[in-house]
Amino acid sequence: MTDVQVPWGDTELPIPLPANWSLRQVARPAFPAAPSDWEDRLAMALTKPVAGASLRERIEDISGGRVVILVEDLTRHSPLDKILGVILREIRHAGAPRENLQIVIASGMHPPADETAIREKLGPHAEGISRRTNPWHDENAYVHLGKIDDVEIQIDRGVAEADLRILVSSVSPHLQAGFGGGYKMLFPGCGLQRSIRLLHRVGIRRQGQGQLVGTSAEINPMRRIIDAAGALVDEYHGGTFSVQYVLDGENLPTHVAAGEPIPTHRMVTKQCALACGVMPEAPADVVIANAHPRDHDLWQAFKCIPNTCWAVRPNGVLICLARCELGINEMKQMWWPFTPAGTRRLVRWLGPHNISSLMDRIVKQLAGDSQWFIRLASQMLERNWIYMVSPQLKSDGVSFPGIYMFGSVEEAIAKAQKVLGDGPQRVVVYPEGGISYPCPPTTSARGADAP
């Protein structure tokens, strides 16, 4: 029996593989360790940007204007307190009055964070600076900037009317947008609920969903709208400066860049792809995907499934390991009358598109991001068995349509053995499936933007 260890909170979770299961690949991301002087390198990036003027020049150009700093919420694990310390020092040296600054947590539709947790995340350098979270449910707080395809671009008014917006975010793989970061901090990060839902329908296909995670901006349909929305905001008022970075395994910046949002994002995305994209050796019979480090609640943990599902063969098994210390974290459970086995039979009988449409009718006002995931999940269920291992969710009685829920990895493996039989099985393990993925083949990637 072979044991594999994967990160699990502050410890590791052993995965005992059966004798007939052959471990073919441990698909780890390949992050170079962050340099010890990463804060100095960040300071240098602010003065020598990838493109455009330096941060000091941008602030001097607006001469006493209003500056909004957009930061990630608590679902990301960057050392934001230290990063803000470097940025705020440069802002102070440029002469911007502290009362002209505001920090906006670009949380999109994520649940609001506790004020104590926010204060700790932002750190002591941000004390005394006005701060708030994206008010995604209050339509009066937004300005309508137009339409891109069928997506209305409605942006937080205070952000859109700022003289300078500073985007501060990590860049990591994203299941729909290819990669996070960049103008995504503006939209959907500072978007209205309705607009965010429309955006998350982009890339949904009736049949044969292609891989979107890890695809480049040139071919990714969601990223195209995100970047166009950012350009609309800049045309409306002010300008935007971007600070982007890739985090290593210790959540420290291993690569940093700053400047105009799009060229900065493209540069950092290349570094992210090198670190997080793993070349698959062969289609696996079993993929074991640990949701770490995006494993703090159910919605974030789900994302490792579409990240890694492209590495498992048809009718194979995908086992998702989801610690979920925050449980479902305000996510609403869906009522569904069928067992996981019954759901899979129903999906294979009716087809993914029809079953997704049925769920849309059963679960009223389903969010656009949920619609996209359900359609993708339906296509995955048609193709594969999906198991989730989460002692926390199991004890909470949480369920999700079509997905088996287990309290231990041993239970999930025993179930997979019954499905796959006693023959030899090829296994691929993604210890950090929340931020890694199989490199997309060119044909799959180029098919991703089809309607």
SVG drawing of the C-alpha trace seen along z (x, -y; Angstrom):
<svg xmlns="http://www.w3.org/2000/svg" viewBox="-39 -69 55 76">
<polyline fill="none" stroke="black" stroke-width="0.4" points="0.0,0.0 1.3,-3.4 0.8,-6.5 0.7,-10.0 0.6,-13.1 -1.3,-16.2 -1.6,-19.6 -4.5,-19.6 -4.7,-22.8 -1.6,-22.9 -0.8,-19.2 -1.0,-16.7 -3.6,-14.1 -2.3,-10.6 -3.9,-8.9 -3.6,-5.1 -3.7,-3.8 -4.8,-0.2 -2.3,2.3 -3.9,2.3 -3.8,-1.5 -0.6,-2.7 0.5,-6.3 1.5,-7.7 1.9,-11.4 1.9,-13.8 0.9,-16.9 2.4,-19.7 2.6,-23.3 6.3,-24.4 6.6,-27.6 10.1,-29.1 10.5,-30.2 9.9,-33.9 13.1,-35.9 13.9,-37.2 13.9,-40.7 10.5,-40.5 9.3,-43.7 12.3,-45.6 11.4,-44.1 7.9,-45.3 9.0,-48.8 11.2,-48.7 8.3,-47.5 6.3,-50.6 9.0,-52.9 9.9,-50.9 6.6,-49.6 6.0,-47.1 4.3,-49.8 3.1,-53.4 4.1,-55.8 5.3,-54.9 3.0,-55.0 4.5,-58.2 4.0,-59.9 0.4,-58.7 -0.3,-60.2 1.4,-63.4 -0.6,-63.7 -3.9,-63.8 -2.6,-66.4 -4.7,-65.9 -7.3,-63.7 -9.1,-60.7 -7.2,-57.4 -9.0,-54.0 -7.0,-50.9 -8.7,-47.7 -7.7,-44.6 -8.7,-40.9 -10.9,-39.5 -10.2,-36.9 -10.5,-34.0 -7.0,-34.9 -3.9,-34.3 -1.4,-37.0 0.6,-38.9 -1.6,-41.9 -0.5,-43.8 3.1,-43.9 2.2,-44.6 0.0,-47.5 2.9,-48.8 5.1,-49.1 2.4,-50.7 1.2,-53.1 4.8,-54.2 5.1,-55.1 1.8,-56.9 2.9,-58.9 6.2,-59.9 4.2,-61.0 2.3,-63.5 -1.2,-62.0 -3.2,-63.1 -4.2,-60.2 -7.8,-61.5 -8.0,-61.2 -7.4,-57.4 -9.9,-54.6 -9.5,-50.9 -12.2,-48.9 -12.4,-45.1 -13.2,-43.9 -15.2,-40.9 -17.7,-40.6 -20.5,-38.5 -18.4,-36.8 -19.9,-36.9 -18.8,-40.0 -15.9,-39.4 -15.7,-40.1 -14.3,-43.6 -11.6,-42.1 -10.5,-39.8 -10.4,-42.6 -8.3,-44.8 -5.9,-42.0 -5.7,-41.3 -5.0,-44.9 -2.5,-45.4 -1.3,-48.4 -0.2,-50.5 -3.9,-50.8 -5.2,-52.0 -7.1,-55.2 -7.8,-54.8 -11.4,-54.6 -12.4,-51.1 -15.4,-49.3 -16.6,-46.2 -18.2,-45.9 -22.0,-46.6 -23.1,-44.1 -26.8,-44.1 -27.3,-47.9 -28.2,-49.0 -28.1,-52.7 -24.3,-52.4 -23.4,-51.6 -22.9,-53.4 -24.0,-51.8 -21.1,-52.1 -22.7,-50.2 -23.0,-46.7 -20.4,-44.2 -22.1,-41.4 -25.1,-40.6 -23.3,-41.7 -24.3,-45.0 -21.2,-46.7 -22.3,-48.2 -19.4,-49.3 -19.3,-50.6 -19.8,-54.4 -17.1,-55.4 -14.6,-53.2 -15.5,-54.3 -15.3,-58.0 -11.9,-57.8 -9.1,-59.8 -6.8,-56.8 -7.6,-53.2 -4.8,-50.9 -5.5,-47.2 -3.6,-45.0 -4.0,-41.2 -2.4,-37.9 -2.7,-36.1 -3.8,-32.4 -5.6,-30.0 -9.4,-30.7 -11.9,-28.1 -13.7,-30.5 -11.5,-33.5 -8.3,-31.4 -6.5,-33.4 -7.6,-35.8 -6.2,-39.2 -5.9,-42.3 -9.1,-44.1 -11.0,-41.3 -10.6,-43.4 -12.8,-46.0 -15.3,-43.6 -16.7,-41.4 -14.8,-42.5 -16.6,-45.8 -19.7,-44.8 -23.4,-44.8 -25.0,-41.4 -27.0,-41.3 -23.9,-42.1 -21.8,-39.6 -24.4,-36.9 -24.5,-37.8 -20.7,-37.7 -20.6,-34.2 -22.9,-32.9 -20.1,-33.7 -18.5,-30.6 -21.5,-28.3 -22.0,-25.9 -24.9,-23.5 -22.7,-20.6 -19.0,-19.6 -17.7,-22.3 -14.1,-23.0 -11.3,-23.7 -11.2,-27.3 -8.8,-27.2 -5.3,-28.1 -6.4,-29.5 -4.9,-32.7 -6.6,-36.1 -6.6,-35.9 -9.0,-33.0 -10.8,-33.2 -14.3,-34.6 -14.7,-35.8 -11.3,-37.5 -12.1,-39.3 -15.2,-40.9 -13.3,-41.6 -10.6,-43.5 -13.1,-45.4 -15.0,-46.4 -11.8,-47.7 -11.2,-49.9 -14.8,-51.3 -14.1,-52.3 -10.9,-54.1 -12.8,-55.9 -15.4,-56.9 -13.1,-58.6 -9.6,-58.6 -7.1,-55.8 -5.9,-52.5 -2.5,-51.3 -2.0,-47.6 0.1,-45.7 0.2,-42.0 2.0,-39.0 2.3,-35.2 2.4,-33.6 4.7,-30.6 3.8,-27.6 4.3,-29.7 1.9,-32.4 4.7,-34.9 5.2,-36.8 7.6,-34.9 7.1,-37.2 5.9,-40.8 5.1,-43.4 3.3,-46.8 2.0,-49.3 -0.7,-49.5 -3.2,-46.7 -3.3,-44.6 0.5,-44.3 1.2,-43.8 -1.4,-41.1 -0.2,-39.3 3.4,-39.3 2.4,-37.8 0.0,-35.4 2.9,-33.8 4.7,-33.2 1.6,-31.8 1.1,-29.4 4.7,-28.1 4.2,-27.5 0.6,-26.1 0.1,-24.3 1.1,-20.6 1.7,-18.6 -0.4,-15.4 1.5,-12.2 -1.6,-10.1 -5.3,-10.1 -5.9,-8.8 -8.5,-6.3 -8.6,-8.2 -7.7,-11.8 -7.4,-12.8 -7.6,-16.6 -7.0,-18.3 -8.7,-21.7 -5.8,-23.3 -5.2,-26.3 -8.8,-27.2 -10.3,-24.9 -11.8,-27.2 -15.4,-26.8 -17.6,-24.7 -17.8,-27.1 -14.1,-27.8 -13.3,-24.0 -15.6,-23.1 -13.3,-24.9 -10.6,-22.2 -13.0,-19.9 -13.3,-21.9 -9.6,-22.7 -8.5,-19.1 -11.3,-17.1 -9.6,-17.3 -6.9,-14.9 -9.3,-11.9 -10.6,-9.6 -14.3,-9.1 -16.0,-6.9 -13.1,-7.4 -13.4,-8.8 -12.5,-12.2 -12.1,-12.4 -12.1,-16.0 -10.6,-16.5 -12.2,-19.6 -11.3,-20.6 -13.9,-23.4 -13.3,-24.7 -16.0,-27.3 -18.5,-24.8 -20.8,-26.2 -20.1,-29.8 -23.6,-31.3 -23.9,-29.3 -27.5,-28.0 -27.9,-24.3 -29.9,-23.1 -32.9,-20.8 -32.6,-17.8 -34.8,-14.7 -32.3,-12.2 -29.4,-10.2 -25.9,-10.8 -26.3,-7.5 -29.8,-8.5 -28.6,-11.9 -25.9,-10.5 -28.3,-8.1 -30.7,-11.0 -27.9,-13.2 -26.8,-10.4 -30.4,-9.8 -31.6,-13.4 -28.3,-15.0 -26.3,-17.7 -28.1,-20.6 -31.6,-19.3 -30.7,-18.5 -29.1,-21.9 -32.3,-23.6 -34.4,-21.4 -32.3,-22.6 -32.6,-26.2 -36.4,-25.8 -36.2,-23.9 -33.8,-26.4 -35.3,-29.8 -33.0,-32.7 -29.9,-30.6 -26.8,-32.7 -24.9,-32.9 -21.8,-31.5 -23.8,-28.6 -25.5,-28.1 -22.1,-27.8 -20.8,-25.3 -24.0,-23.2 -23.8,-23.0 -20.1,-22.0 -20.8,-19.7 -23.6,-18.0 -21.2,-17.4 -18.7,-16.1 -21.2,-13.8 -22.2,-12.4 -18.5,-11.6 -17.2,-10.8 -18.0,-9.8 -17.4,-12.6 -16.7,-12.0 -16.0,-14.7 -14.2,-13.9 -14.9,-16.4 -15.3,-15.4 -16.7,-18.9 -19.3,-18.9 -20.3,-15.3 -20.9,-16.0 -22.9,-19.1 -25.1,-17.0 -24.2,-19.0 -25.1,-17.5 -24.7,-18.6 -26.6,-17.1 -24.8,-14.2 -21.8,-14.3 -21.1,-11.6 -20.1,-13.0 -17.7,-11.0 -16.2,-11.6 -12.9,-10.0 -10.6,-9.4 -10.7,-5.6 -14.5,-5.6 -14.2,-7.4 -11.4,-5.0 -13.5,-1.9 -16.4,-3.3 -14.2,-3.9 -12.8,-0.4 -16.4,1.0 -17.0,-1.2 -13.7,-0.6 -13.2,3.1 -10.0,5.0 -8.0,4.3 -5.0,2.0 -5.9,-1.7 -3.7,-4.7 -3.8,-7.5 -2.9,-11.1 -2.8,-13.3 -3.1,-17.1 -2.0,-18.1 -2.9,-21.7 -5.8,-21.3 -7.1,-24.7 -4.3,-26.4 -3.1,-23.8 -4.4,-22.2 -3.4,-20.1 -2.0,-22.2 -4.9,-22.7 -4.4,-21.2 -4.5,-23.7 -7.7,-22.3 -9.5,-22.3 -8.4,-25.8 -9.4,-27.2 -12.8,-25.5 -13.5,-27.2 -14.7,-30.4 -17.3,-28.7 -20.9,-29.7"/>
</svg>
